[in-house]
Amino acid sequence: MISLGPEVSAQIFKHLRDEEIEQLTLEIANVRKVDASEKESILSEFHQICMAQEYISQGGIAYAKDILEKALGHQKAIDIINRLTATLQVRPFDFARKADPAQILNFIQNENTQTIALVLSYLQSEQASIILSSLPQEKQAEVAKRIALMDSTSPDVVSQVERVLEQKLSATVTQDYTSAGGIEAIVHILNGVDRGTERTILDALEIQDPELAEEIKKRMFVFEDIVSIDNRSIQRIIRDIENADLQLALKVASEEVREAIFRNMSKRMSETFREEMEYMGPVRLRDVEEAQTRIVSTIRRLEDAGEIIIARGGGDDIVV
């Protein structure tokens, strides 16, 4: 980062987590001098790792190793691959994430729901959304439930399912045994399906497992997602929520969210809001989160009633 200079480093910082920025800043502050030969060595190694990662994304670890061996020799290639795989998670079903969803659906639609859930958990959420929407309705909710409740799966089971699908798709595969599934996985998938499929799945889950259905619904739309709602719908939402809740919710909101709200208020109302928020003083994070939860509940109620539209996957949201 020191070698790249402040302007480039600042751009990189934008893509890092807060704790990473703090750690890097501390390390940079402790460096007094960078030796020229050491700098060249580190930059060269960094470039090699970047290239190796690119090769892995193109054709898997075996492909990357082959290319690196030809360029750098056997031992150097092994060293780079070992360093990469220690931090780089090459997930199971990597080959499937490059395949057409219709192709994958064709191979897994007649499998049991647990197998389908396992495969969807490892796919890109966009792929999984398309496949979940295309499954028979009687399977959709059960598959969604199994994804949400999935914690970790035996490496042997993952490997076996992966191997069978690999043979069917005739693609390159790399082995890894990371966990998949869980609430976040099904939330990402459901956020990409059409509204009709979402309703079918959640209605069925509310009967089978009300607590799970409620937990999924809580996470499907978060307060910060307001930026994706059209202006007319935001104006409708503002009319139905308490001013006190909105002021609390905006206290820690991003500038983008604040702007989305304020531009849908009258000038006088937005000025009043800004003043009252300024004089509000410190607030408890729990109070802010509770206010945001109440607002999200109102948004979902208005969507269910058809009074607002939240953009999501599929043709269900086409407005004519």
PEQUI-V342383 format. One record per residue. N is the residue number from 1. RES is the residue in one small letter. OMEGA is omega as a letter, one per 40 degrees, with the letter a starting at -180 (999 if undefined). Layout:
n:N res:RES omega:OMEGA
n:N res:RES omega:OMEGA
//
This chain:
n:1 res:m omega:i
n:2 res:i omega:a
n:3 res:s omega:a
n:4 res:l omega:i
n:5 res:g omega:a
n:6 res:p omega:a
n:7 res:e omega:i
n:8 res:v omega:a
n:9 res:s omega:i
n:10 res:a omega:i
n:11 res:q omega:i
n:12 res:i omega:a
n:13 res:f omega:a
n:14 res:k omega:a
n:15 res:h omega:a
n:16 res:l omega:i
n:17 res:r omega:a
n:18 res:d omega:a
n:19 res:e omega:i
n:20 res:e omega:i
n:21 res:i omega:i
n:22 res:e omega:a
n:23 res:q omega:i
n:24 res:l omega:a
n:25 res:t omega:i
n:26 res:l omega:a
n:27 res:e omega:i
n:28 res:i omega:a
n:29 res:a omega:a
n:30 res:n omega:i
n:31 res:v omega:a
n:32 res:r omega:a
n:33 res:k omega:i
n:34 res:v omega:i
n:35 res:d omega:a
n:36 res:a omega:a
n:37 res:s omega:i
n:38 res:e omega:i
n:39 res:k omega:a
n:40 res:e omega:a
n:41 res:s omega:a
n:42 res:i omega:i
n:43 res:l omega:i
n:44 res:s omega:i
n:45 res:e omega:i
n:46 res:f omega:i
n:47 res:h omega:i
n:48 res:q omega:i
n:49 res:i omega:i
n:50 res:c omega:i
n:51 res:m omega:i
n:52 res:a omega:i
n:53 res:q omega:i
n:54 res:e omega:i
n:55 res:y omega:i
n:56 res:i omega:a
n:57 res:s omega:a
n:58 res:q omega:a
n:59 res:g omega:i
n:60 res:g omega:a
n:61 res:i omega:a
n:62 res:a omega:i
n:63 res:y omega:i
n:64 res:a omega:a
n:65 res:k omega:a
n:66 res:d omega:a
n:67 res:i omega:a
n:68 res:l omega:i
n:69 res:e omega:i
n:70 res:k omega:a
n:71 res:a omega:a
n:72 res:l omega:a
n:73 res:g omega:a
n:74 res:h omega:a
n:75 res:q omega:i
n:76 res:k omega:i
n:77 res:a omega:i
n:78 res:i omega:a
n:79 res:d omega:a
n:80 res:i omega:i
n:81 res:i omega:i
n:82 res:n omega:i
n:83 res:r omega:a
n:84 res:l omega:a
n:85 res:t omega:i
n:86 res:a omega:a
n:87 res:t omega:a
n:88 res:l omega:i
n:89 res:q omega:i
n:90 res:v omega:a
n:91 res:r omega:i
n:92 res:p omega:i
n:93 res:f omega:i
n:94 res:d omega:i
n:95 res:f omega:a
n:96 res:a omega:a
n:97 res:r omega:i
n:98 res:k omega:a
n:99 res:a omega:i
n:100 res:d omega:a
n:101 res:p omega:a
n:102 res:a omega:i
n:103 res:q omega:a
n:104 res:i omega:i
n:105 res:l omega:a
n:106 res:n omega:a
n:107 res:f omega:a
n:108 res:i omega:a
n:109 res:q omega:a
n:110 res:n omega:i
n:111 res:e omega:i
n:112 res:n omega:a
n:113 res:t omega:i
n:114 res:q omega:i
n:115 res:t omega:i
n:116 res:i omega:i
n:117 res:a omega:i
n:118 res:l omega:a
n:119 res:v omega:a
n:120 res:l omega:a
n:121 res:s omega:a
n:122 res:y omega:a
n:123 res:l omega:i
n:124 res:q omega:a
n:125 res:s omega:i
n:126 res:e omega:i
n:127 res:q omega:a
n:128 res:a omega:i
n:129 res:s omega:a
n:130 res:i omega:a
n:131 res:i omega:a
n:132 res:l omega:i
n:133 res:s omega:a
n:134 res:s omega:i
n:135 res:l omega:i
n:136 res:p omega:a
n:137 res:q omega:a
n:138 res:e omega:i
n:139 res:k omega:a
n:140 res:q omega:a
n:141 res:a omega:a
n:142 res:e omega:i
n:143 res:v omega:i
n:144 res:a omega:a
n:145 res:k omega:a
n:146 res:r omega:i
n:147 res:i omega:a
n:148 res:a omega:a
n:149 res:l omega:a
n:150 res:m omega:i
n:151 res:d omega:i
n:152 res:s omega:a
n:153 res:t omega:i
n:154 res:s omega:i
n:155 res:p omega:i
n:156 res:d omega:a
n:157 res:v omega:i
n:158 res:v omega:a
n:159 res:s omega:a
n:160 res:q omega:i
n:161 res:v omega:a
n:162 res:e omega:a
n:163 res:r omega:i
n:164 res:v omega:a
n:165 res:l omega:i
n:166 res:e omega:a
n:167 res:q omega:a
n:168 res:k omega:a
n:169 res:l omega:a
n:170 res:s omega:a
n:171 res:a omega:i
n:172 res:t omega:a
n:173 res:v omega:i
n:174 res:t omega:a
n:175 res:q omega:i
n:176 res:d omega:a
n:177 res:y omega:i
n:178 res:t omega:i
n:179 res:s omega:a
n:180 res:a omega:i
n:181 res:g omega:a
n:182 res:g omega:a
n:183 res:i omega:a
n:184 res:e omega:a
n:185 res:a omega:a
n:186 res:i omega:i
n:187 res:v omega:i
n:188 res:h omega:a
n:189 res:i omega:a
n:190 res:l omega:i
n:191 res:n omega:a
n:192 res:g omega:a
n:193 res:v omega:i
n:194 res:d omega:a
n:195 res:r omega:a
n:196 res:g omega:i
n:197 res:t omega:i
n:198 res:e omega:a
n:199 res:r omega:a
n:200 res:t omega:a
n:201 res:i omega:a
n:202 res:l omega:i
n:203 res:d omega:i
n:204 res:a omega:i
n:205 res:l omega:i
n:206 res:e omega:i
n:207 res:i omega:a
n:208 res:q omega:a
n:209 res:d omega:a
n:210 res:p omega:a
n:211 res:e omega:i
n:212 res:l omega:i
n:213 res:a omega:a
n:214 res:e omega:i
n:215 res:e omega:i
n:216 res:i omega:a
n:217 res:k omega:i
n:218 res:k omega:a
n:219 res:r omega:a
n:220 res:m omega:i
n:221 res:f omega:i
n:222 res:v omega:a
n:223 res:f omega:a
n:224 res:e omega:a
n:225 res:d omega:i
n:226 res:i omega:a
n:227 res:v omega:a
n:228 res:s omega:a
n:229 res:i omega:a
n:230 res:d omega:a
n:231 res:n omega:a
n:232 res:r omega:i
n:233 res:s omega:i
n:234 res:i omega:i
n:235 res:q omega:i
n:236 res:r omega:i
n:237 res:i omega:a
n:238 res:i omega:a
n:239 res:r omega:a
n:240 res:d omega:a
n:241 res:i omega:a
n:242 res:e omega:i
n:243 res:n omega:a
n:244 res:a omega:i
n:245 res:d omega:a
n:246 res:l omega:i
n:247 res:q omega:i
n:248 res:l omega:a
n:249 res:a omega:a
n:250 res:l omega:a
n:251 res:k omega:a
n:252 res:v omega:a
n:253 res:a omega:i
n:254 res:s omega:i
n:255 res:e omega:i
n:256 res:e omega:i
n:257 res:v omega:i
n:258 res:r omega:a
n:259 res:e omega:i
n:260 res:a omega:i
n:261 res:i omega:a
n:262 res:f omega:a
n:263 res:r omega:i
n:264 res:n omega:i
n:265 res:m omega:i
n:266 res:s omega:a
n:267 res:k omega:a
n:268 res:r omega:a
n:269 res:m omega:a
n:270 res:s omega:i
n:271 res:e omega:i
n:272 res:t omega:i
n:273 res:f omega:a
n:274 res:r omega:i
n:275 res:e omega:a
n:276 res:e omega:i
n:277 res:m omega:a
n:278 res:e omega:a
n:279 res:y omega:a
n:280 res:m omega:a
n:281 res:g omega:a
n:282 res:p omega:i
n:283 res:v omega:i
n:284 res:r omega:i
n:285 res:l omega:a
n:286 res:r omega:i
n:287 res:d omega:i
n:288 res:v omega:a
n:289 res:e omega:i
n:290 res:e omega:i
n:291 res:a omega:i
n:292 res:q omega:i
n:293 res:t omega:i
n:294 res:r omega:i
n:295 res:i omega:i
n:296 res:v omega:i
n:297 res:s omega:i
n:298 res:t omega:i
n:299 res:i omega:a
n:300 res:r omega:i
n:301 res:r omega:i
n:302 res:l omega:i
n:303 res:e omega:i
n:304 res:d omega:a
n:305 res:a omega:i
n:306 res:g omega:a
n:307 res:e omega:i
n:308 res:i omega:i
n:309 res:i omega:i
n:310 res:i omega:a
n:311 res:a omega:i
n:312 res:r omega:a
n:313 res:g omega:i
n:314 res:g omega:a
n:315 res:g omega:a
n:316 res:d omega:a
n:317 res:d omega:i
n:318 res:i omega:a
n:319 res:v omega:a
n:320 res:v omega:999
//
